[in-house]
Amino acid sequence: MTDPKPSMFLPLKHRDFAFLWTGQSLSSIGNAMFPIILAMVVLDRDAGATGLGVVLAVQGIALAVGTVLAASIGDRWRRTRVMIGADVVRAVGVAAIAIAPVHLNTAVFLVLVIAIGIAEGLFLPAYSAVPPRLLPEEALQGGNALSALSQYVSMVAGPTLAGLVIAGVGPGPALWIDVGTFAASLATLVFIKETDVADARDEVPGEEEPGGIVRRGLRDFNEGIREIRTRPWVGASIGMATVVMTFCVAPAFLAAPIVAEKSLGGSAAYGGAFAALGVGSIIGSIVGGKIRTSRPGTVACCGLFTIFGSVGSLAVLPLVGVLICWAIAGVGVTVFSILWMTALQQDVPDRVLGRVMALDWLGSQGLMPLGYAAAGVVAASIGTRDMLIVSAFIVLVAAPLPLLVRGGPTFSSRPAPVDNEPAETPV
């Protein structure tokens, strides 16, 4: 990180990353479309709210299962091959639903949803772990910023496109567009030359590890846990994210439509809040790609304090205040995400990086369904407003916790820079 004027677009000069980013930018639009399309398909099948809840729960569980598999065996194959396999499964699954979205047998429909969810769970950690094999270290932060930018643009563009297509010609054609985005991803992944990494495996070449696939998977899973335990800043950050996502973000997402309906002006206000979050996240992607600091952990954790404003605003502010606070939170959370992802890619050995990425997802996202369920009970007990105020103050307690452990301020297991050394200038 020595470039005083870093370019966010520097990673695109590297052929393989350019292929990756182009394909995944298109694919992420399809990914953002799919939940909207899936909900419409389920409702068109006359499953009602209960059926939709079951399908979404099944999809969430399948995603978690896929991530557990990634945490167990994800580093045993080239990451681009894992991504290609996952894309093939998802493309076939979505295409099978698209053939007869309304008349497909329910059991077959659920099996396809499960397959798509498991494949996505395998794909995401591999995608997060592959940039260090395509980019030099100094370009990783810019690469992560570009990935975040395309992701958040797709969060705005995907649902909009899905809504327009469904309104115009129905969910079937929208599903085929999603299949097309998977095809675009596959078309770019097959051209990527993933760099061999010397420490990708510890085993002796040609020597088979003892035990079956389950025992080897458990050993790999435990090795990922050990790598996290040797880096207190990683474990503390994942623990902090678990608390914030489960007990702060989940209650806010649950309460947002309720508060919007009661006091902010209805569904338009609810959509506006998430649009503001998306706009802020796009800005955060640009800002996060330019930051240069010797204390990325400190900067990243400060970014998380913006969640306090977004959660608390639902309890006490009018719509304008909510929109501003949610946009600011989009900036802060995205800056955290970029600095965190870059730090993991630079500090964790490549041979276990895929597993650590999977464990990170499990820790930060895996308990969100429990958070939604708990928030519903708490809101019914003490009221939505009081629940949001409590959740907001949990952010203030949890966000700085990683800074209290070794490596937290620098997001690194390397020795901290000496204070009298010239500091790098944040942009």
N, C-alpha and C positions, 0 to 999 in steps of 0.2 A: 504493500500500500504506500508507495513512495511517489506516485504520480500526483503533482500538485493540482493538475487539472484533469481529473479522470473523465473518460468518456464512457457514458452508459452504453454506447454502441460499439465499443472496442471488441467485445466478444463476437460480434457478427463477422469480423474479419477472419475468424477461424471457421473453416469450411464445415466441419462436422457439427459444431454448435449451431451454425446458421441453419443447417438442415433440421436439427432438433427443434430449434425455436420456431421455425416456419411451420413445421408439421404440427407441433403442439399448440401453437397459436390458433390454428384452424380447429384442431381437435377439442380445445378447451371451449370453443363456442358450442360444439355438439354436447359436451359434458354439461354445460350450463343449460342447454335446452332440455336435456333428458328428464330432469325432475318435473318440469312443467308438463311435458308431454305425458310422462308416466301418470301423473295425477289425473289428467284429462282422460286418458285411456281407462283408468280404473273407474272413474265416474261414469264414463260411457258404457262400461260393463255392468252398470247398475249395482255396484258394490257399496255405494254410499260412503259416508264418513268413516264408518267402522272398517269397511273393507280397505279404504285408503290407508287408515292407520295401520292395519295389519301388513299391507304391502310395504309401506315405508319402514316399519319395524323390521320386517324380513330383510329388506335391502340393507338397512343399517347393520344388522347382525352379520349378514354375508360380507359386508365391507370389513367389519372387524375380524372375521375369520380369515379373510384374505390377507389382512395386515399381520395377523399372528403367523400365518404361513411365511410371509415375507420376512418376519423377524426370526424365523427358524431356518429357512433354507434360501433366502433371497440372494445371499452372496455366493452361492455355489455355481451360478451361471453368469455369463455376461449380462450386464444390465439391459443392454439394448435387446437382447434375445428375450428376456423376461417381458419387456415392454411390448415386443412384437407378438409374443404368445398371448399376452393379456388383451392386446388390441384385436387379435383375431377372434378370441372368445367373445369380446364385447360386440364386435361388428356382426358376428353370426347371431348372437343372442338378440340384438336389436332388430336385425333383419327378419328373424323368425317372428318376432312380435309384430313387425310392420306388415307382414303378409296378411295377417288376419287379427288385428288388434282387439276387435270386439268379440269375435267368435272363437278365439283360441281357448282350448280347454283350460280350466282354472289351474289344475295341477301343473300342466305344462307351462302355463304363464308364470307361476311362482318359481318353478325350476329355472326358467330363463332369467328371471329377476335375480335369483340367488347366484347363478353363474356370472351374470354381469357384475354383481356386487363383489364377489370373490376376486374376479379378474381386476376390478378397479383397486381393491385392497393390495393386490400384488404389484400393480402398475405404479402407484403413487410413490412408494419408497424408492423403487428403482429409478424413477424419473428424478427424484431429489438427489440421488447418490451418483448419477452418471456425469454431471458437469465436470467434476475433477478429472475425469478421464478424457475430457474433450478440450479443456481450457487450462492455460497456465494459472498459477495461484493468483497473480495480480489481476486477472480478468474475472475471477469468480464472482466478486460482488456485483459487477456490472451484469454478468450473466443472470444472477439471481434477481436483479432488479428488472431485467427484461422479461424474465419468466413471470414475475409478479405483475408487471404491467399488462402482459397479454392475458393473464388470468383474470385480472379485475376488469379489463375492458370487456372480456367475454361475459363476465357476470352481469354487465349491463346489456350487451348486445344479444347474448344467448336467449334469455327469457323474452326479450322484445321480439326477436325473430320467431321464436316458438309461438308466441301469442298471435302474431300476424299470420303465420302459416296455418295454425290451427283454425283461426277465425275464417280464413279464406278457403282452405281446401280440406281441413280436417287433420287429425293426429297422424294418420298413416303416412302422408307425404312428409310430414315433419320428422317422423322416425327415419325415413329414407335419407333425409338431409343429414341426420345424425350419423347414419351408416357411412355417408360420403366423407364426413370429417374423420372417421376412423381410417378410411381408405387413404386419406391425405397423410395421416400420421404414419401409416404403414409404408407409404411410398417414399417417405423421407428417412424413416428408421433403417430401411434395408441398405441405404447408401452410406450410413455412418460407420466409420472405422474406429471402433472403440479401442483406446490405447491399452496395451497390456501393462499391468502394474505389478511390480516385482513382489510386493507383499500381499498380493490378492489371496493367497492361500498359504497356510502354514504346513500343510501336509507334504510329504515327500512325493515328488512326481512319480506317477505310476504305482504308488502304494495305496491300496484301498483302506479306508478307515474301518475299524471293527464296529460291529453292530449294524442293525437294520436302519432303514431310513428314519424311523421314529426316534431311535436313540441318537442318531447323528443330528437330527433336527433339534432335539432337546439340548445337545451339547452346543450347537450353534446359537440357540436362543440364550443359553446361560452365558456364552462368551460375550454376546451383546450386552447382557446385564453387567458382566464384569467390567467391560470397557466403560460403561456409564459410571459404575461405582469408583473407578480409578480417576474419574474427572468430576469432582464434587459440583462444579459449576453446571455441568450437564444435568446431573440428577436433580439439583436444586431448581434449575430452570424448568425441567419437565414437571416437577412437583408443583411449582408455582403456576404453570400453565394449566395443570389439572384443576387446581383450586379456582382459578379465575374463570376458565371456560365452564366448569360445572356449576359454580355457585354465584357467578356474576353474569357471564354472557348468556348462558341458558335461561336464567330468569328474565333477563332483559328481552331476549327474543320471544319468550312466551308472553311477556306482558305487553310488548309493543302493539300488537293488533287490538288488545283490550283497551289500552290507554288511548290509542288512536280513535277507536270507536266512541269512547266515552267523552273525551275532552279535547281532541286535536282536530276533529273534522272528518273522521271516517277513514275508509280504505285508501283514499288518495293520500292522506297524511302518512299512513303506514308505508305505502309504496315510496313516498317522498323521502322518508327516513333512510330506507335502504338505498335509494338512488344517491342520497347525500353521502352515505357510507362508501358507495362505489366510487363516486367522484373523488372523495378524500383518499381512497386507496390508490387510485391512479396517480394522484399527486404524490402520495407517499412512495410509490414505486420510483418516480423520478428523483425525489429527494434522497431516498435510500441508496440509490446507485451512485450518488455523488459524495456521500459522507466519507470523510477520512479522519479517523481519530485513533489515538492509542488506547482508548477506553471504550470499545464498542459495547461492552456489557452494560456500562453505566448509561450510555446514550440509549441503548435498546430498552432497558428497564424504565427509563424516564418516559419513553414513548408509550409504555403501557398505562401510565397514569391517566392518559386521555380517556381510558375506558371508564374511569370514575365519572367524568363529565357526561359521557353518553348514557350510562345507566342512570345516574342521578337526574339527568335532564327530563327523563320520562316521568319522574315523580313530581317535579316542581316547576318546570318551564313550559311556556307556550310553544306552539309549533315552530316558530322561527328559531328559538333557542335550541330546540331539539335537533333541527336540521343542522345548525352550526356545530353543535357538540358531536353529532354523529359523523360529520365530515372531518372534524379534527381527529376523532378517534380512528377514522380510516387512515389518516396520515400516520398517526403514532403506531398503530398496530402493524402496518405494513413496513415501516422502518424497523420495528423489532424483528419482524419475520425475515427481512433481508439480511440484517446483521447476524441474526441467530443462525440462519441457514449457511451463510458464508463461514461463520466460525466453526460449525460442525464439519463442513467439507474440508477446512484447512487443518483441523486439529485431530479428528478421529481417523485412525488408520483405514486405508481403503478396503482392506480385507473384511472389515466389519461395518463399514459405513452404511450399507443397505439395511442391516439389522438395526443399527442405532436409529436410523431415520424411521423405520417401522415402529420401534418402541416409542420414539418421540410422538408419532401420530397416536398410538394407543393411549399414551399418557395424557395428551392434550385434548384429544377428541373422543376417546373411547367411552368416557363416562358422561358425555353430553345427554344421552337418553335418560340416564338417571337424574341428571340435573333438571331436565324438563319435568319429569315425574315429581321430583321433590318440590320444584317451584310451584307446581299446581296445588300441592297440599299446603305449602306455606302461605301462598296467596289467599287461599280459602280460609286459612286460620287467622292471619294478622292483617290481611288486606294487601292489595297490589302495591300501593304507594309505600307502605312500611317495608315490604319485601325489597323493593327497589332501593330504598335508602340503605338498608342493611347490606345489600349486595354491593352498592357503590363503595361503602366503607371497607368492605373486604378487599377490594382492589388496592386501597391505600396500604393495607397491612401486607398483602401478599406480593405486590409488584416488586418491592425492593429486596425480597428475601435472597435471590441469587447473589446479590452484591455482598452478602455477609459470609460467603464461603470462598475457599481458595479458587482463584481463577475467575470468579464472578465478574469483577469490574472489567477485565480484559477479554472475557469469553475465550479463555485459552489456558492450557495446562503449561504453557511456556512461562518462564520468569517474567514478571512485570517489568516494563521499562523503568529505568532510573528517573527519579523526579526531575533531576537537573539536566536531563537530556532534552534537546529541543523537541517540543511536541509537534505532531503533524497537524496541519490546519484543517478544521472541519469546513466543509463547503456548504 
